[in-house]
Amino acid sequence: MPTRNVVKVYCAGGYYHVYNRGVDKMDIFRDEQDFRYFIYLLRRALGTEKMRDDSGREYKNFSELVELCAYCLMPNHFHMLLYLKEDEGITSLMRSVMTSYSGYFNAKYRRKGPLFQNTFLASHVTREAYFWHITRYIHLNPADIGEDWRTYEFSSIKSFTGEATETWLHPEHFVETAEERRQYEKFVDDYLDMHTTLSVIKKQLADAS
């Protein structure tokens, strides 16, 4: 049976929800250093300032091929929303970042073999009306593990609300003005409040039955 959301052909000018998890659902981020190293790899690959290794060799940079609009790193998986500028940008970016991170992780924890469950999965987001919904889904992931999505350190939410600015992140695809940022935060918060209320009601009904 074919795996869903394995994009075969990427189109320049398109937006793609890209995600992956650890093999056998294992944690791929075990401590704060792991989260921050993956973010460093994203910054290195997508920042406007080219970075070099200890020998002076320039790391591969994909900022002219693809832009990262939103992301969230969770203990055993990650989500990204990418804007593709050139046809092969996503494949090249993900191969570079995931290979580098796998090498770091396996060396640190003295393990061998694949770290990720798949190469990666991607879904083409074709309707503008879905963009805020996709980013909301990405940013609300921390709530599933009891974390406050507003202050979660390993997502792009602070760039969306205007609390932080990163040259390698591009929330301006969806929020540009202060008013849009306020509307976006309310959009996310209202959804979480609604689902929290529904969960409480369902529990009360179950307890009463």
N, C-alpha and C positions, 0 to 999 in steps of 0.2 A: 504494500500500500504506500503511495507516495507521501512524503512529508509535506504538510501544509506550509505555506508561506516561505517556500524556497524560491526566491525570484531568480529566474534564469537570465533575463535581459533587463538591464537598467537603462533608464532614459534620462538624459541630461535635462535639468529643469524640474525634476520630480522630487517629492518628499518620500522618505522611507523610514518606517518604524523598524529598527534593527534590534534584535535581542538574542541572548544566549544564556545558558546556565551551565553549572558544573556537571561533569560526567557523573552519572548516578545521583544527581541532585546534591552532590557534595558542595560544601562551602568553598568558594573561590576567593573570598576575602575573609581572613581569619582574625585580623587585627587592624588597627587604624593605619599602620604602615602600608598594608596591602591596598587598602582603599586609596590612599594618597599616591602610591606608586602608579596605579592604573590611571588616576587623574593626571599625574605627571606625564605619562605616555600620551594621553590625549592632547595635553598642552604642547608637548614636543612635536607631535605630528600635525597639529592644526594651528599653532600659533603663527603670528606674522613674523616673529623674530626666529630666525633659523638657529638651531642649537647644534653643538658639536660634541663629539666624544673626547675622551682624554688624549687621543692621538690627533685631534684637530679635524677629524673627518666629520662632515656635515651629516646629521641624521636625515632620513627621508622626511620630506614635508609634503603634506597633501592639501594645504590650505587653498591652492588654486584649483583643486579638483572637487572638494566636498566641504560643506560647512556643517558643524554640529549646532543644532538648534536647541535641543533639550536632552537631558540624560538623568538617570538615577542608577546608582550602584547599590545592590542589596547583597546580603551575605552569600547567597548561592546563585545569583543571576544579575543581569544588567539590562537596561533599556536605553535606547538612544533614538532620537528623531534627527535624521540627516537630510540635508538638502544637497542634491547632486548637481555639480556644475559640469562635470565631464563623465562620459559613460562608464568608465572603469574605476571611478574614484572610490566607491564604497568598498569594492572587493579589495583594492590595494590598501586602503586604510585599515580595514578590519584584519586582514592578514598580517600586516605589520604590527599593530597593537597587540593582537592576541598572541602572536608568536613571541613577542618580547615579554609579555606578561607571563606566559607559560614558562619561559626560561627562568625568569625571576622566581616564580612560585616554586617550581620544582627544585631549584637550587636551594632556596631558603628552607623548604620543608623536607628536603632529601627524598624526593619521590621521583618516579619515572612514569612515562606514559602520557596520554592525552589529558588535558585539564578540562576542556570544554566538551559539552555533549555533542555539539554539531560544529560545522564550520561557522555558521551563524544563520539565523532565520531573519527574513525581511518581508515586510508587507508594504506594498505601494499605497500611499495615502493619496487618493485621487480627488477628493472633494474638499474644498476650502472650509466647508462647514464643520469638518471633522478635526481640524487642526487643534483648536483649543481643547477638544475632548481627548485627543490623544495625549497632549502634553499634561492635561489634568490627570489622566490615568497614570502616566509616568511619575508625576510628582507626588501622587497619593500612595505610592507603594510603601513608603515607610510606616504608614498608619497600620498596615497589616502586621507589623511586628511591634506595635505599641510605641513607635517613635512619632514625634511631632513633625509633620511634613514641612511646617514653616521654618524650622530651625535645623533640619537635617543637613549634615555637613557634606554629604556625598551625592548631592543632586544639583540641578541647575536652578532650583526654585528662587534663590536669592538674586539671581540675575533677572528673573522674570518680575520680581517685586521691586527691583531697583536698589536693593541693599548691597549689591556687588556688581562689578563690571569686569569682564574678562575678554580679552581680545580674541581668544580662541573659541568663544561662545557667541551665538548669534540669535538671541531671543527676539531681536528686532524684526525677524520674519513674522512675528505674531503680536508682539507688544512693543510699542515705540514711545508713546507719551505717558506721562504720569497718570493721567486718567485711565488709560488702557491698563496700566499696571494695577491700579486700584480695582478696576472691574475684573481683572483676571483673578486676583487674590480672592475676591468675593465669590467668583464663579467656582473656584476650587473649594472654598470653605463651605458654601451652601450645599454642595453635593455631599461633602463628608457629613455635615450636620443632618441632612435628610436621611442618609443611610444609617447613621448612628441612632436616630430616632426610630426608624423602622425596626432596627435590630432590638431595641429595648421593648417596643410594642410586641414584636413577635415572641420575645422571651416571656413577657407578662402574660400573653395569651396562652402560651404553652404551659406556664406554671399554673394557670387557672383551670386548665382543662383536666 
